[in-house]
Amino acid sequence: MEHYVGLTSDPATRLEAHNAGISPHTARYRPWRFLVIVEFDEEAPAMTFERYLKTGSGREFAPRHLKRRASRAGTVSSEVILGGR
């Protein structure tokens, strides 16, 4: 299974775009589905968390702590982890 970590303020629209094949980087792994959505009250901490999840340490952290768990703390921006195929 492929995993994708991204930042968006509209997860449903972002998922739709990935499944429509708009991004050549994710098109070949369709269909995508949400595994976890973590929402933040402000954009800056969401961006910091996204960068962390893309590091080696973050890639090890995500399956242990985020799998099948969604945390909803606000509505400004969301960290989206998608699973493809």
C-alpha positions, 0 to 999 in steps of 0.5 A, spaced: 500 500 500 502 506 498 501 512 503 501 519 501 501 525 506 499 532 504 496 538 507 489 541 505 483 545 508 478 541 504 480 534 505 474 531 500 476 535 494 483 533 495 481 526 495 477 527 489 482 530 485 487 525 487 482 519 485 481 523 478 488 523 476 490 530 476 496 529 480 501 525 476 505 523 482 499 520 485 495 518 479 498 511 478 496 509 485 488 510 485 484 509 488 485 513 494 482 513 501 482 516 507 486 513 513 487 518 518 485 526 518 488 530 523 485 537 524 489 543 526 486 550 529 492 553 525 496 552 519 503 553 522 503 547 526 499 543 521 505 544 516 510 543 521 507 536 522 506 534 515 514 536 514 515 531 520 511 525 517 515 526 511 522 524 515 524 518 517 522 518 524 515 521 522 514 515 517 516 510 523 511 514 527 505 514 523 503 507 523 504 506 530 500 512 532 496 514 527 493 508 524 486 507 525 486 513 529 483 520 527 484 526 532 480 532 530 482 538 534 480 544 529 477 546 522 483 551 519 487 546 516 488 538 515 493 533 515 491 528 510 494 521 510 491 517 504 492 510 502 492 508 495 491 501 492 
